[in-house]
Structure formats: structure tokens, C-alpha cells
């Protein structure tokens, strides 16, 4: 499960989809947006990201499945 911060979510999702970001996302084929949060400040987003990155995988799965139990691609119609 990839966790990251961006100030431009659609652009970041597109970068992942076309594989232009080298590293974890290309190595593991991260292309589907299944969950996201919006924050008022970049600082609060970074603090939350760092917190989530420390979580156990099961907690991350539960967080996603609370809002998106079918693991639908939340950005499926962004780039038509």
C-alpha cells in the first residue's frame, strides 16, 4: 500500500498511471487510487502521512475498507 502527500492529486495519480515516478510505485505497479484524505495545510497532511506509514498493514486495510469496501478506483473517470 503506497502512502504519499501531494498538493495536486490528479497530476500525481496520472504520474503513477503512466509510470513516470520511479521507485516503489513503478516497482509494485501502484496505479489505482482507493483512498485519500484532504487537509487544510501541507503540514497537517505530512504529519498524517508519517503517522499512517507507521501503521500495521491491517490498520491501513481497515482504513481503506471503511470508506471503499470494494476497493473501487476513485479516479477511474478523471482522465477520460
N, C-alpha and C positions, 0 to 999 in steps of 0.2 A: 504494500500500500504506500503510495507516494504522498507525501505531505509537503506543501510548499506555500510560499507567500508571493503574491503579485499585486500590482496596482492596476493591472489590465488583464482580467481573467480571460476574455475571449481571445486575445492575442496569445496568451500563454497556452491555452487549450490548443489553438491552431499549431503552435510550435511543437507541441507534443505529438499531435496527429501526423504531422509531416516528418517528424523525426529530426528536426533541426537542433534540438538540445541534446548534446552528447552527455552520457553518464547513465545514471540509474534509470531514467525514463526510457531511453532507447534500448538499454541492455535488457530491461524487463518488459518492454512493449506497452508502456503506460499510455493509453490513448483515450480512455473513457473517463469522463467526469461523473462521479457517482455521489459526490457530496462537496459542499463548500459553505463557508461562513463569510459574512461581510462584517467588517469592523470600521469604526469611526476614524481610527488612526492607524497608521502603519505600525507604530509601536505596539498597540494592543494586538494587532494581527501577528506580529513577530513573537510576542510573548505567548500567545495561544498556540502558535505553530510549534514552538520549542517545547511547550507542555505536552502537546499531542505526540510529538516524536518520541517522548519518553514512555508513553503508554504501552501496555502489552497489546499484542495484536488483537486479542479477543475484545478488548475495550474499544479499539478502533472499529472493528466489525460491528459491534453493538451500536456505536455512534452512527455509522452509515445506515444500518438496517432500521434504526428508529425512524429516520426520515425517508429512506429509499429502500424498502424491504426487497424489492425486485431487482435492485442494482441497475436501474434504467440509466441510460446515458443522458444526463441532464443538459448536455449541449448538442444533442442529436440534430436539432433543427437550426442551429446557429449559422451554419455555413452552406446552406442550400443554394 
